[in-house]
Amino acid sequence: MAENIQQLEGKLNDLYQQLDGVLLELAAFRKTSPRAKAETARLLEGYLINVSKRIKQISRENQDDLLEGISLLKIKMMG
């Protein structure tokens, strides 16, 4: 079980690194193209909505709330 947790943690860390790179690229683009802020906001909003929908879908399909035990308030406050 510990090995599985480590593998999942590694995959999430890889995903975070990739996302971080995209976010840095997005921020740089917004800085050089201020008129693109609305469009990039739409892209980021759409991405976050899709992630949320997928988490909910997988939770329903597996009858296991993947967000159980996760404090969205804590996530918001830590940001």
C-alpha positions, 0 to 999 in steps of 0.5 A, a space after each residue: 500500500 505504501 508503494 502505491 501511495 508513493 506512486 500516486 504521489 509521484 504522479 501528482 507531483 509530475 502533474 503539478 510540475 507540468 501545470 506549474 509550467 503552463 501557469 507560468 507560461 500563461 502569466 507571462 503571456 498575460 503580461 505581454 498581452 494584457 488584452 488576452 486576460 479575458 480569454 486566458 481567464 476563460 481557458 483557466 476557468 474551463 480547465 478548473 471546471 473540467 477538473 471539478 466535473 471529472 472528480 465528481 464523475 469518478 466519485 459517482 462511478 466508484 461510489 467514493 467521494 474523492 473529495 471526502 476529507 478535503 477542506 476546500 476552505 483550507 485550500 482557499 485559505 492556503 492560496 
